[in-house]
C-alpha cells in the first residue's frame, strides 16, 4: 500500500543542506515510489505547505548550518519564495488541494438522532440535542466529555534524534505509530481507571499520569516511538518510513515480549498480554483471521510466566478488507464491533494517513487525528502539575467508513477470563450474522481451524464459499 500524503518531502533547501543539495531534482506531484526511497524524492509542493498544514512534511532539525548554503539557497530559489507568498494568499486553492489529497475536513456532529457508539458505550441523541439545543447535563455533553477524555498522541517535534539519523520529529511518516500508541494507551487507561473514567479535573490522577508516562518521546520511555522502531525493525519500521497495520501490530507484540522479559510482574509497564489474531499459517494463506482460544490461553500463560492460567489480554486483529477501499459488505460488521464492551477502536484511515477511530454513528467513524504537530512534553507521575492538554482533543472529526483504506486493525481489551468469554460469544454471533463475510472467526483449538468454523465451539460449521476472493494476503 502506497503512502499518499507521506510522499511530500522538503527540497534540500533548508538549514540542513549538504554539498549534495546543489543538484535540483524534479519529481511529479504524486510519486510511485515507496517509503523506502522517500528521502530521495523532492517536490515543488513541499515549499508551499508548512508542517502545520494538513499535508505535512518530514521535520528534521539540524544544529549546524553554513551561511554559504543559506545564501546559495535563497539566491537560487528567490522566485520560489515569491510564489510561496502568493500561494499562501490563495487559501481557497490550498484548501481544495488538501481536500483532494486527504478528503474534506468533516468536523462536528452530523444532524441525526441515530445512536452513537463510543468504545462500547451507547449515546442516544434526542431530536432537541441533534438540532443544537443542549445543556451541560445532556447526553450529547456526556458524549463530548467522553470523547475528549480519550488519549490523543500526535506528531511531536523536538525529541532526541533516532540512532544514526537526524530525525527529531516524526512529522509526515509516524502517523501509524502514533495511532497504535493511542490504542495501547486507551487499553492501559481502561485497565487502570475503568471505562467510565473521564477527564474532569485539571489535576490528573496518578494512574492517569502512569498511563501517559511510557509513551514519552525518548528511549527511556517504554513505549516511545524510538523503542517501537527498534522492536519493529524486522517488520520494516524505520525512522522516515511509513508502515501498515499488520507490521505495527507485530512490532507491538515484539516490544511487549521484550519488556516482559526485562521486568517482573510487580514492575510491569504493560500489565496485559498482547495477542495477534491471524489466519492459518500466521496469515500467509489469506482468509478471515482466526481467534484460536487455545493460542490466546497460551499467550496469557506465557505472559504470567506460568504463574496464572489467565491474565488481562489485548487482542489485535489486522485485516485487509478489499482492494482500494473497504468492501461495503464488511462495514456493518465494523460498525457492530464498537458495541462490544471490549472495543478499543480501529487503526485505520486514508492511504498513508492513519487515524485512530474510536466511535461510529450510522456509517461515519469518529476519530482522533495524529497529524497535528506538537512540542515534546515530558509526563511523569512525579510531576502532577504537568500540562497534559496536548494529549486530548475537543474537536470532533469523522470520516465515512466506506472511504477507509482496506488495511486496518481492530483492538479489543479483555480484563479477565469472563470478559474474554463474553467477547468470544459476541464475536461468534457477529460472524454468524455476517452473511458469509466475517471480519474474523473464533475457534476453540487448532484442530477446528481447517473446518471453516465460525462458532465458539467446534460443532457448528457454516459454508464460507465465495468470500475468500475478497481477502488479501497480510
Secondary structure, DSSP 8 states (H G I E B T S, - for coil): ---SGGG----S-STT--GGGGS-----SS----GGGGGG---GGGGT--TTSSS-------S---HHHHHHHHHHTHHHHHHHHHHHH-HHHHHHHHHHHH----BS--S----EEETTEEE---HHHHTT---TTSHHHHHHHHHHHS-----EES----TTS---B-TTT-HHHHHHHHHHHHHHHHHHH-TT----SSS--HHHHHHHHTTSSSTTSTT-HHHHHHHTGGGT--TT----HHHHHHHHHHHHHHHHHHS-GGG-SS-SEEEE-B-GGGGTT-SSEEEEHHHHHHHHHHHTTTS-S---EEEEEEEE-BSSSB-GGGHHHHHHHTTSTTEEEEEEEETTEEEEEEEEETTEEEEE-TTS-EE-----TT-TT---GGG-----EEEEGGGS-SEEEEEEEE-SHHHHHHHHHHHHHHHHTSTT--SEEEESSGGGGGGTB-SSSSS-B---TT-GGG----
